[in-house]
C-alpha cells in the first residue's frame, strides 16, 4: 500500500527529453545522480499544467510509465527572472529505492 504524499520529497533529476519542433517536450529517460538511468516506456496522456498567476512558476505534470509502474514526472518552468529556467523533479520517498517516484498508479 503506498504511503501518503506527505512522506515524499521533491528530488531534482536529470532528464533526457526530446523537444519537438512544435514546442512540446517528450521525456525519454530519468537519470539519478548515482548514474542509474530509467527508460520511460511511454508518456500517458498530455501533461497537466499547474500555474499560479503572478508567481512566474508553472509546473507540468507528466504521467509516465517506467517498466510496469506508472508515476509522475514534473517539469518546473520559472519565468519570473530574466531567463527561463526549466528543472525536472520527481516525488521520491527518502528511505525507498529511487525506482519508486511517489505514488504507484495501477
N, CA, C and O atoms as CSV, one atom per row, in Angstrom:
chain,resi,resn,atom,element,x,y,z
A,1,UNK,N,N,0.835,-1.180,0.000
A,1,UNK,CA,C,0.000,0.000,0.000
A,1,UNK,C,C,0.882,1.246,0.000
A,1,UNK,O,O,1.754,1.363,0.861
A,2,UNK,N,N,0.689,2.179,-0.929
A,2,UNK,CA,C,1.538,3.367,-0.990
A,2,UNK,C,C,1.313,4.301,0.199
A,2,UNK,O,O,0.216,4.375,0.753
A,3,UNK,N,N,2.357,4.997,0.569
A,3,UNK,CA,C,2.255,5.980,1.629
A,3,UNK,C,C,1.654,7.266,1.095
A,3,UNK,O,O,1.716,7.516,-0.109
A,4,UNK,N,N,1.069,8.095,1.965
A,4,UNK,CA,C,0.531,9.382,1.501
A,4,UNK,C,C,1.623,10.276,0.952
A,4,UNK,O,O,2.800,10.093,1.263
A,5,UNK,N,N,1.234,11.245,0.135
A,5,UNK,CA,C,2.194,12.156,-0.494
A,5,UNK,C,C,3.015,12.945,0.510
A,5,UNK,O,O,4.103,13.408,0.166
A,6,UNK,N,N,2.534,13.119,1.750
A,6,UNK,CA,C,3.274,13.904,2.735
A,6,UNK,C,C,4.611,13.252,3.090
A,6,UNK,O,O,5.481,13.908,3.661
A,7,UNK,N,N,4.784,11.975,2.762
A,7,UNK,CA,C,6.030,11.288,3.054
A,7,UNK,C,C,7.042,11.396,1.917
A,7,UNK,O,O,8.152,10.874,2.026
A,8,UNK,N,N,6.681,12.050,0.856
A,8,UNK,CA,C,7.595,12.169,-0.276
A,8,UNK,C,C,8.346,13.491,-0.230
A,8,UNK,O,O,7.921,14.451,0.412
A,9,UNK,N,N,9.473,13.509,-0.930
A,9,UNK,CA,C,10.252,14.731,-1.039
A,9,UNK,C,C,10.468,15.039,-2.516
A,9,UNK,O,O,10.469,14.139,-3.355
A,10,UNK,N,N,10.648,16.296,-2.816
A,10,UNK,CA,C,10.928,16.718,-4.192
A,10,UNK,C,C,12.406,16.485,-4.454
A,10,UNK,O,O,13.262,17.002,-3.735
A,11,UNK,N,N,12.703,15.703,-5.486
A,11,UNK,CA,C,14.085,15.401,-5.831
A,11,UNK,C,C,14.317,15.802,-7.280
A,11,UNK,O,O,13.699,15.254,-8.192
A,12,UNK,N,N,15.217,16.767,-7.485
A,12,UNK,CA,C,15.528,17.209,-8.841
A,12,UNK,C,C,16.425,16.179,-9.504
A,12,UNK,O,O,17.352,15.653,-8.887
A,13,UNK,N,N,16.138,15.896,-10.769
A,13,UNK,CA,C,16.838,14.850,-11.507
A,13,UNK,C,C,17.183,15.349,-12.908
A,13,UNK,O,O,16.620,16.328,-13.397
A,14,UNK,N,N,18.117,14.652,-13.534
A,14,UNK,CA,C,18.408,14.885,-14.942
A,14,UNK,C,C,17.398,14.099,-15.760
A,14,UNK,O,O,17.018,12.986,-15.395
A,15,UNK,N,N,16.967,14.683,-16.865
A,15,UNK,CA,C,16.025,14.019,-17.763
A,15,UNK,C,C,16.528,14.188,-19.185
A,15,UNK,O,O,16.910,15.281,-19.601
A,16,UNK,N,N,16.520,13.094,-19.918
A,16,UNK,CA,C,16.781,13.166,-21.350
A,16,UNK,C,C,15.417,13.292,-22.003
A,16,UNK,O,O,14.533,12.461,-21.797
A,17,UNK,N,N,15.260,14.352,-22.800
A,17,UNK,CA,C,13.954,14.629,-23.403
A,17,UNK,C,C,14.120,15.076,-24.844
A,17,UNK,O,O,15.179,15.550,-25.253
A,18,UNK,N,N,13.056,14.913,-25.591
A,18,UNK,CA,C,13.010,15.396,-26.978
A,18,UNK,C,C,12.157,16.656,-26.984
A,18,UNK,O,O,11.008,16.643,-26.541
A,19,UNK,N,N,12.728,17.742,-27.489
A,19,UNK,CA,C,11.989,18.998,-27.669
A,19,UNK,C,C,11.564,19.027,-29.133
A,19,UNK,O,O,12.396,19.204,-30.023
A,20,UNK,N,N,10.290,18.856,-29.376
A,20,UNK,CA,C,9.775,18.755,-30.738
A,20,UNK,C,C,9.694,20.125,-31.399
A,20,UNK,O,O,9.712,21.154,-30.724
A,21,UNK,N,N,9.605,20.124,-32.721
A,21,UNK,CA,C,9.570,21.389,-33.461
A,21,UNK,C,C,8.300,22.199,-33.199
A,21,UNK,O,O,8.263,23.393,-33.495
A,22,UNK,N,N,7.263,21.568,-32.650
A,22,UNK,CA,C,6.041,22.313,-32.315
A,22,UNK,C,C,6.061,22.855,-30.886
A,22,UNK,O,O,5.077,23.441,-30.433
A,23,UNK,N,N,7.187,22.663,-30.167
A,23,UNK,CA,C,7.335,23.203,-28.824
A,23,UNK,C,C,7.001,22.230,-27.708
A,23,UNK,O,O,7.228,22.545,-26.540
A,24,UNK,N,N,6.469,21.062,-28.028
A,24,UNK,CA,C,6.157,20.098,-26.979
A,24,UNK,C,C,7.422,19.378,-26.525
A,24,UNK,O,O,8.387,19.240,-27.277
A,25,UNK,N,N,7.390,18.924,-25.280
A,25,UNK,CA,C,8.514,18.228,-24.670
A,25,UNK,C,C,8.083,16.793,-24.394
A,25,UNK,O,O,7.021,16.550,-23.820
A,26,UNK,N,N,8.918,15.847,-24.810
A,26,UNK,CA,C,8.640,14.433,-24.578
A,26,UNK,C,C,9.797,13.850,-23.760
A,26,UNK,O,O,10.889,13.669,-24.299
A,27,UNK,N,N,9.584,13.550,-22.465
A,27,UNK,CA,C,10.666,12.952,-21.669
A,27,UNK,C,C,10.925,11.518,-22.119
A,27,UNK,O,O,9.994,10.763,-22.399
A,28,UNK,N,N,12.223,11.152,-22.185
A,28,UNK,CA,C,12.612,9.820,-22.654
A,28,UNK,C,C,13.201,8.948,-21.542
A,28,UNK,O,O,12.973,7.738,-21.519
A,29,UNK,N,N,13.958,9.557,-20.620
A,29,UNK,CA,C,14.525,8.789,-19.516
A,29,UNK,C,C,14.849,9.706,-18.347
A,29,UNK,O,O,15.054,10.908,-18.516
A,30,UNK,N,N,14.891,9.111,-17.151
A,30,UNK,CA,C,15.207,9.813,-15.902
A,30,UNK,C,C,16.557,9.316,-15.424
A,30,UNK,O,O,16.783,8.108,-15.348
A,31,UNK,N,N,17.464,10.243,-15.098
A,31,UNK,CA,C,18.825,9.899,-14.687
A,31,UNK,C,C,19.055,10.355,-13.248
A,31,UNK,O,O,18.888,11.533,-12.932
A,32,UNK,N,N,19.436,9.422,-12.378
A,32,UNK,CA,C,19.721,9.736,-10.983
A,32,UNK,C,C,21.175,10.157,-10.827
A,32,UNK,O,O,22.009,9.798,-11.658
A,33,UNK,N,N,21.496,10.910,-9.777
A,33,UNK,CA,C,22.874,11.388,-9.576
A,33,UNK,C,C,23.909,10.272,-9.481
A,33,UNK,O,O,25.078,10.493,-9.799
A,34,UNK,N,N,23.503,9.075,-9.050
A,34,UNK,CA,C,24.462,7.977,-8.932
A,34,UNK,C,C,24.707,7.259,-10.257
A,34,UNK,O,O,25.440,6.270,-10.298
A,35,UNK,N,N,24.094,7.751,-11.347
A,35,UNK,CA,C,24.349,7.185,-12.662
A,35,UNK,C,C,23.280,6.256,-13.194
A,35,UNK,O,O,23.284,5.930,-14.381
A,36,UNK,N,N,22.361,5.818,-12.341
A,36,UNK,CA,C,21.302,4.939,-12.827
A,36,UNK,C,C,20.356,5.714,-13.730
A,36,UNK,O,O,20.019,6.866,-13.456
A,37,UNK,N,N,19.935,5.071,-14.802
A,37,UNK,CA,C,19.028,5.692,-15.762
A,37,UNK,C,C,17.816,4.787,-15.947
A,37,UNK,O,O,17.953,3.576,-16.116
A,38,UNK,N,N,16.629,5.388,-15.914
A,38,UNK,CA,C,15.391,4.643,-16.061
A,38,UNK,C,C,14.689,5.111,-17.327
A,38,UNK,O,O,14.321,6.278,-17.456
A,39,UNK,N,N,14.512,4.192,-18.247
A,39,UNK,CA,C,13.860,4.498,-19.524
A,39,UNK,C,C,12.366,4.667,-19.322
A,39,UNK,O,O,11.727,3.859,-18.648
A,40,UNK,N,N,11.812,5.715,-19.906
A,40,UNK,CA,C,10.374,5.945,-19.879
A,40,UNK,C,C,9.772,5.173,-21.043
A,40,UNK,O,O,10.065,5.451,-22.206
A,41,UNK,N,N,8.934,4.207,-20.721
A,41,UNK,CA,C,8.313,3.373,-21.751
A,41,UNK,C,C,7.339,4.187,-22.589
A,41,UNK,O,O,7.326,4.084,-23.815
A,42,UNK,N,N,6.518,5.003,-21.918
A,42,UNK,CA,C,5.589,5.871,-22.644
A,42,UNK,C,C,5.080,6.975,-21.729
A,42,UNK,O,O,5.071,6.844,-20.505
A,43,UNK,N,N,4.661,8.055,-22.353
A,43,UNK,CA,C,4.010,9.167,-21.658
A,43,UNK,C,C,2.519,8.960,-21.855
A,43,UNK,O,O,2.043,8.831,-22.983
A,44,UNK,N,N,1.782,8.928,-20.747
A,44,UNK,CA,C,0.354,8.642,-20.792
A,44,UNK,C,C,-0.437,9.944,-20.788
A,44,UNK,O,O,-0.488,10.640,-19.774
A,45,UNK,N,N,-1.043,10.268,-21.897
A,45,UNK,CA,C,-1.841,11.488,-21.999
A,45,UNK,C,C,-0.982,12.727,-22.137
A,45,UNK,O,O,0.239,12.651,-22.278
A,46,UNK,N,N,-1.644,13.862,-22.094
A,46,UNK,CA,C,-0.961,15.154,-22.174
A,46,UNK,C,C,-0.544,15.606,-20.775
A,46,UNK,O,O,-1.172,15.223,-19.788
A,47,UNK,N,N,0.517,16.423,-20.684
A,47,UNK,CA,C,0.895,16.942,-19.366
A,47,UNK,C,C,-0.183,17.872,-18.821
A,47,UNK,O,O,-0.875,18.557,-19.575
A,48,UNK,N,N,-0.310,17.882,-17.517
A,48,UNK,CA,C,-1.281,18.740,-16.841
A,48,UNK,C,C,-0.534,19.930,-16.265
A,48,UNK,O,O,0.417,19.756,-15.503
A,49,UNK,N,N,-0.957,21.144,-16.623
A,49,UNK,CA,C,-0.287,22.362,-16.158
A,49,UNK,C,C,-0.888,22.817,-14.837
A,49,UNK,O,O,-2.102,22.785,-14.641
A,50,UNK,N,N,-0.019,23.235,-13.949
A,50,UNK,CA,C,-0.421,23.793,-12.667
A,50,UNK,C,C,0.331,25.111,-12.530
A,50,UNK,O,O,1.510,25.124,-12.175
A,51,UNK,N,N,-0.349,26.214,-12.812
A,51,UNK,CA,C,0.328,27.505,-12.739
A,51,UNK,C,C,-0.440,28.436,-11.814
A,51,UNK,O,O,-1.658,28.340,-11.669
A,52,UNK,N,N,0.288,29.312,-11.212
A,52,UNK,CA,C,-0.290,30.286,-10.302
A,52,UNK,C,C,-0.034,31.672,-10.864
A,52,UNK,O,O,1.118,32.102,-10.919
A,53,UNK,N,N,-1.069,32.384,-11.282
A,53,UNK,CA,C,-0.887,33.701,-11.896
A,53,UNK,C,C,-0.091,34.645,-10.994
A,53,UNK,O,O,-0.331,34.728,-9.790
A,54,UNK,N,N,0.852,35.346,-11.598
A,54,UNK,CA,C,1.634,36.335,-10.860
A,54,UNK,C,C,2.878,35.786,-10.201
A,54,UNK,O,O,3.760,36.562,-9.833
A,55,UNK,N,N,2.987,34.478,-10.038
A,55,UNK,CA,C,4.157,33.913,-9.368
A,55,UNK,C,C,5.290,33.609,-10.328
A,55,UNK,O,O,6.445,33.530,-9.909
A,56,UNK,N,N,4.991,33.439,-11.588
A,56,UNK,CA,C,6.036,33.203,-12.569
A,56,UNK,C,C,6.549,31.786,-12.631
A,56,UNK,O,O,7.549,31.532,-13.302
A,57,UNK,N,N,5.899,30.846,-11.952
A,57,UNK,CA,C,6.323,29.452,-11.974
A,57,UNK,C,C,5.168,28.600,-12.477
A,57,UNK,O,O,4.037,28.712,-12.002
A,58,UNK,N,N,5.477,27.740,-13.455
A,58,UNK,CA,C,4.483,26.809,-13.962
A,58,UNK,C,C,5.063,25.412,-13.830
A,58,UNK,O,O,6.249,25.196,-14.078
A,59,UNK,N,N,4.228,24.475,-13.441
A,59,UNK,CA,C,4.653,23.087,-13.326
A,59,UNK,C,C,3.800,22.234,-14.248
A,59,UNK,O,O,2.571,22.298,-14.218
A,60,UNK,N,N,4.467,21.437,-15.064
A,60,UNK,CA,C,3.786,20.480,-15.922
A,60,UNK,C,C,3.961,19.098,-15.304
A,60,UNK,O,O,5.084,18.669,-15.042
A,61,UNK,N,N,2.859,18.408,-15.074
A,61,UNK,CA,C,2.913,17.055,-14.510
A,61,UNK,C,C,2.684,16.042,-15.628
A,61,UNK,O,O,1.626,16.014,-16.257
A,62,UNK,N,N,3.695,15.215,-15.857
A,62,UNK,CA,C,3.620,14.155,-16.848
A,62,UNK,C,C,3.333,12.848,-16.128
A,62,UNK,O,O,3.961,12.557,-15.111
A,63,UNK,N,N,2.405,12.063,-16.631
A,63,UNK,CA,C,2.203,10.708,-16.139
A,63,UNK,C,C,2.980,9.793,-17.083
A,63,UNK,O,O,2.720,9.752,-18.286
A,64,UNK,N,N,3.935,9.062,-16.514
A,64,UNK,CA,C,4.820,8.240,-17.326
A,64,UNK,C,C,4.795,6.801,-16.842
A,64,UNK,O,O,4.434,6.516,-15.700
A,65,UNK,N,N,5.182,5.910,-17.726
A,65,UNK,CA,C,5.310,4.509,-17.371
A,65,UNK,C,C,6.774,4.126,-17.475
A,65,UNK,O,O,7.407,4.289,-18.519
A,66,UNK,N,N,7.308,3.605,-16.354
A,66,UNK,CA,C,8.688,3.132,-16.294
A,66,UNK,C,C,8.610,1.666,-15.895
A,66,UNK,O,O,8.214,1.335,-14.778
A,67,UNK,N,N,8.985,0.808,-16.801
A,67,UNK,CA,C,8.772,-0.618,-16.559
A,67,UNK,C,C,7.276,-0.882,-16.533
A,67,UNK,O,O,6.557,-0.523,-17.465
A,68,UNK,N,N,6.808,-1.514,-15.454
A,68,UNK,CA,C,5.372,-1.772,-15.327
A,68,UNK,C,C,4.686,-0.772,-14.403
A,68,UNK,O,O,3.489,-0.896,-14.143
A,69,UNK,N,N,5.418,0.208,-13.908
A,69,UNK,CA,C,4.853,1.179,-12.962
A,69,UNK,C,C,4.529,2.498,-13.635
A,69,UNK,O,O,5.238,2.957,-14.531
A,70,UNK,N,N,3.431,3.098,-13.176
A,70,UNK,CA,C,3.042,4.427,-13.639
A,70,UNK,C,C,3.291,5.407,-12.510
A,70,UNK,O,O,2.964,5.135,-11.354
A,71,UNK,N,N,3.875,6.552,-12.850
A,71,UNK,CA,C,4.197,7.551,-11.843
A,71,UNK,C,C,4.200,8.922,-12.490
A,71,UNK,O,O,3.907,9.054,-13.679
A,72,UNK,N,N,4.535,9.957,-11.702
A,72,UNK,CA,C,4.543,11.326,-12.209
A,72,UNK,C,C,5.968,11.859,-12.309
A,72,UNK,O,O,6.826,11.565,-11.478
A,73,UNK,N,N,6.187,12.644,-13.345
A,73,UNK,CA,C,7.430,13.369,-13.569
A,73,UNK,C,C,7.027,14.818,-13.807
A,73,UNK,O,O,6.086,15.082,-14.557
A,74,UNK,N,N,7.729,15.762,-13.178
A,74,UNK,CA,C,7.331,17.169,-13.215
A,74,UNK,C,C,8.384,18.017,-13.914
A,74,UNK,O,O,9.584,17.830,-13.715
A,75,UNK,N,N,7.920,18.947,-14.732
A,75,UNK,CA,C,8.780,19.951,-15.346
A,75,UNK,C,C,8.398,21.298,-14.754
A,75,UNK,O,O,7.295,21.796,-14.976
A,76,UNK,N,N,9.321,21.884,-13.996
A,76,UNK,CA,C,9.101,23.176,-13.339
A,76,UNK,C,C,9.710,24.266,-14.217
A,76,UNK,O,O,10.909,24.252,-14.494
A,77,UNK,N,N,8.886,25.198,-14.647
A,77,UNK,CA,C,9.335,26.286,-15.516
A,77,UNK,C,C,9.197,27.601,-14.763
A,77,UNK,O,O,8.088,28.027,-14.441
A,78,UNK,N,N,10.331,28.242,-14.484
A,78,UNK,CA,C,10.355,29.511,-13.764
A,78,UNK,C,C,10.631,30.627,-14.763
A,78,UNK,O,O,11.709,30.686,-15.356
A,79,UNK,N,N,9.664,31.500,-14.945
A,79,UNK,CA,C,9.801,32.615,-15.892
A,79,UNK,C,C,9.792,33.955,-15.164
A,79,UNK,O,O,9.548,34.994,-15.778
A,80,UNK,N,N,10.060,33.937,-13.851
A,80,UNK,CA,C,9.984,35.166,-13.063
A,80,UNK,C,C,11.203,36.073,-13.237
A,80,UNK,O,O,11.103,37.281,-13.021
A,81,UNK,N,N,12.347,35.514,-13.622
A,81,UNK,CA,C,13.560,36.318,-13.781
A,81,UNK,C,C,13.810,36.701,-15.225
A,81,UNK,O,O,12.914,36.634,-16.065
A,82,UNK,N,N,15.037,37.102,-15.500
A,82,UNK,CA,C,15.432,37.478,-16.855
A,82,UNK,C,C,15.420,36.265,-17.788
A,82,UNK,O,O,15.012,36.365,-18.945
A,83,UNK,N,N,15.869,35.126,-17.273
A,83,UNK,CA,C,15.959,33.909,-18.076
A,83,UNK,C,C,14.893,32.914,-17.632
A,83,UNK,O,O,14.462,32.923,-16.479
A,84,UNK,N,N,14.479,32.069,-18.548
A,84,UNK,CA,C,13.557,30.992,-18.228
A,84,UNK,C,C,14.373,29.810,-17.725
A,84,UNK,O,O,15.363,29.429,-18.349
A,85,UNK,N,N,13.967,29.227,-16.602
A,85,UNK,CA,C,14.649,28.085,-16.022
A,85,UNK,C,C,13.721,26.880,-16.073
A,85,UNK,O,O,12.578,26.953,-15.621
A,86,UNK,N,N,14.205,25.782,-16.618
A,86,UNK,CA,C,13.461,24.535,-16.668
A,86,UNK,C,C,14.185,23.513,-15.812
A,86,UNK,O,O,15.370,23.254,-16.019
A,87,UNK,N,N,13.467,22.921,-14.833
A,87,UNK,CA,C,14.053,21.891,-13.976
A,87,UNK,C,C,13.057,20.748,-13.840
A,87,UNK,O,O,11.857,20.972,-13.681
A,88,UNK,N,N,13.563,19.531,-13.903
A,88,UNK,CA,C,12.740,18.345,-13.741
A,88,UNK,C,C,12.848,17.844,-12.308
A,88,UNK,O,O,13.915,17.915,-11.700
A,89,UNK,N,N,11.739,17.335,-11.769
A,89,UNK,CA,C,11.803,16.700,-10.454
A,89,UNK,C,C,10.805,15.561,-10.371
A,89,UNK,O,O,9.870,15.464,-11.166
A,90,UNK,N,N,11.032,14.699,-9.383
A,90,UNK,CA,C,10.139,13.596,-9.076
A,90,UNK,C,C,9.816,13.664,-7.595
A,90,UNK,O,O,10.533,14.297,-6.820
A,91,UNK,N,N,8.738,13.010,-7.210
A,91,UNK,CA,C,8.426,12.832,-5.797
A,91,UNK,C,C,9.023,11.498,-5.401
A,91,UNK,O,O,8.690,10.473,-5.997
A,92,UNK,N,N,9.899,11.487,-4.410
A,92,UNK,CA,C,10.583,10.258,-4.020
A,92,UNK,C,C,10.503,10.082,-2.515
A,92,UNK,O,O,10.537,11.050,-1.756
A,93,UNK,N,N,10.396,8.831,-2.101
A,93,UNK,CA,C,10.457,8.533,-0.681
A,93,UNK,C,C,11.909,8.600,-0.242
A,93,UNK,O,O,12.770,8.033,-0.914
A,94,UNK,N,N,12.212,9.277,0.866
A,94,UNK,CA,C,13.613,9.430,1.266
A,94,UNK,C,C,14.285,8.121,1.641
A,94,UNK,O,O,15.508,8.018,1.541
A,95,UNK,N,N,13.536,7.126,2.066
A,95,UNK,CA,C,14.135,5.880,2.532
A,95,UNK,C,C,13.871,4.723,1.574
A,95,UNK,O,O,14.169,3.576,1.906
A,96,UNK,N,N,13.331,4.994,0.420
A,96,UNK,CA,C,12.963,3.957,-0.534
A,96,UNK,C,C,13.863,4.050,-1.760
A,96,UNK,O,O,14.454,5.095,-2.030
A,97,UNK,N,N,13.958,2.979,-2.478
A,97,UNK,CA,C,14.761,2.974,-3.705
A,97,UNK,C,C,14.262,4.041,-4.663
A,97,UNK,O,O,13.058,4.287,-4.729
A,98,UNK,N,N,15.149,4.676,-5.405
A,98,UNK,CA,C,14.736,5.749,-6.315
A,98,UNK,C,C,13.848,5.267,-7.454
A,98,UNK,O,O,13.278,6.079,-8.183
A,99,UNK,N,N,13.725,3.961,-7.613
A,99,UNK,CA,C,12.852,3.432,-8.645
A,99,UNK,C,C,11.412,3.844,-8.378
A,99,UNK,O,O,10.614,3.962,-9.309
A,100,UNK,N,N,11.077,4.064,-7.112
A,100,UNK,CA,C,9.726,4.483,-6.751
A,100,UNK,C,C,9.679,6.000,-6.736
A,100,UNK,O,O,10.311,6.613,-5.875
A,101,UNK,N,N,8.958,6.628,-7.649
A,101,UNK,CA,C,8.897,8.081,-7.753
A,101,UNK,C,C,7.604,8.621,-7.187
A,101,UNK,O,O,6.930,9.399,-7.861
A,102,UNK,N,N,7.237,8.254,-6.008
A,102,UNK,CA,C,5.970,8.748,-5.450
A,102,UNK,C,C,4.917,7.672,-5.491
A,102,UNK,O,O,5.217,6.494,-5.293
A,103,UNK,N,N,3.687,8.064,-5.745
A,103,UNK,CA,C,2.576,7.117,-5.719
A,103,UNK,C,C,2.637,6.135,-6.877
A,103,UNK,O,O,3.035,6.478,-7.990
A,104,UNK,N,N,2.239,4.933,-6.591
A,104,UNK,CA,C,2.103,3.926,-7.634
A,104,UNK,C,C,0.661,4.008,-8.134
A,104,UNK,O,O,-0.278,3.959,-7.340
A,105,UNK,N,N,0.493,4.130,-9.415
A,105,UNK,CA,C,-0.836,4.160,-10.016
A,105,UNK,C,C,-1.073,2.827,-10.686
A,105,UNK,O,O,-0.230,2.348,-11.445
A,106,UNK,N,N,-2.176,2.246,-10.420
A,106,UNK,CA,C,-2.487,0.924,-11.003
A,106,UNK,C,C,-3.513,1.053,-12.071
A,106,UNK,O,O,-3.903,0.054,-12.677
